[in-house]
């Protein structure tokens, strides 16, 4: 994901903040006390992983941008607990998938 999607105008998670424009009040959108998306040790739970992957697979927006089938294959064939970059990537994509489900990000 390009850095400009992550940080812009002195704010982190910029793409997520941009996606919620008009849906939440500005004080909420620009709040800097937002917590992270990490789900830590729970990520090793195979049922949670499958739930997150199903959500990614159901996101029309993510399927337009990424090869979700290839990602699912990689996740399910790896020792997910050891790959922190992959865990973080899945967590971010899951957040976008939830936003897509709620706000219809795709055309």
C-alpha positions in Angstrom: 0.0 0.0 0.0 1.5 3.4 -0.9 2.7 5.5 2.0 0.4 8.3 0.9 -2.6 6.1 1.8 -1.2 5.5 5.3 0.0 9.0 6.2 -1.1 12.4 4.9 -1.8 15.8 6.3 -0.1 14.7 9.6 -2.5 11.9 10.1 -2.0 8.2 10.1 -4.5 5.7 8.6 -5.4 8.4 6.1 -7.2 6.1 3.6 -9.5 4.9 6.4 -10.1 8.5 7.5 -10.9 9.5 3.9 -13.3 6.6 3.5 -15.4 7.6 6.4 -15.8 11.2 5.3 -19.4 12.3 5.5 -20.3 9.3 7.6 -18.8 10.4 10.9 -18.4 13.8 12.5 -15.0 15.6 11.9 -13.9 15.4 15.5 -14.2 11.6 15.3 -12.5 11.4 11.8 -9.5 13.5 13.0 -9.2 12.1 16.5 -5.6 11.1 17.1 -6.3 8.8 20.0 -7.5 6.0 17.7 -6.3 2.6 18.7 -4.7 0.1 16.4 -6.3 -2.9 14.6 -4.1 -5.5 16.1 -5.7 -8.7 17.3 -2.5 -10.2 18.6 -2.5 -13.8 19.8 -6.1 -14.3 18.6 -4.8 -14.3 15.1 -3.5 -17.8 15.6 -7.1 -19.0 15.9 -7.9 -20.7 12.6 -11.6 -19.9 12.8 -10.8 -16.2 13.1 -8.4 -16.4 10.2 -11.1 -18.1 8.1 -13.6 -15.5 9.1 -11.3 -12.7 8.1 -10.4 -14.4 4.8 -14.1 -14.9 4.0 -14.8 -11.2 4.6 -11.9 -10.3 2.2 -13.3 -12.7 -0.4 -16.7 -11.1 -0.1 -15.4 -7.6 -0.6 -15.9 -6.5 -4.2 -13.6 -3.6 -3.7 -10.7 -5.7 -2.5 -11.2 -8.2 -5.3 -10.9 -5.4 -7.8 -7.6 -4.3 -6.3 -6.0 -7.6 -5.0 -5.8 -11.2 -6.0 -7.6 -12.4 -2.9 -7.6 -16.1 -3.9 -3.8 -16.0 -4.1 -3.6 -14.2 -0.7 -5.9 -16.8 0.8 -3.8 -19.6 -0.5 -0.6 -18.1 0.9 -2.2 -17.4 4.3 -3.7 -20.9 4.7 -0.5 -22.6 3.6 1.8 -20.7 6.0 2.6 -20.7 9.6 0.6 -17.5 10.1 1.7 -16.9 13.7 5.3 -16.3 12.6 4.7 -13.9 9.7 4.0 -10.6 11.3 4.0 -8.6 8.1 1.3 -11.0 6.7 -0.7 -10.7 9.9 -0.6 -6.9 9.7 -1.6 -6.9 6.0 -4.6 -9.2 6.7 -5.7 -7.0 9.6 -5.6 -3.9 7.4 -7.4 -5.6 4.5 -10.0 -6.9 6.9 -10.7 -3.4 8.1 -11.1 -2.2 4.5 -13.4 -5.2 3.8 -15.6 -4.2 6.8 -15.8 -0.6 5.5 -16.6 -1.9 2.0 -19.4 -4.0 3.5 -20.8 -1.0 5.4 -20.2 1.8 2.9 -19.9 0.1 -0.5 -16.5 1.3 -1.6 -16.6 -0.4 -5.0 -18.3 0.9 -8.1 
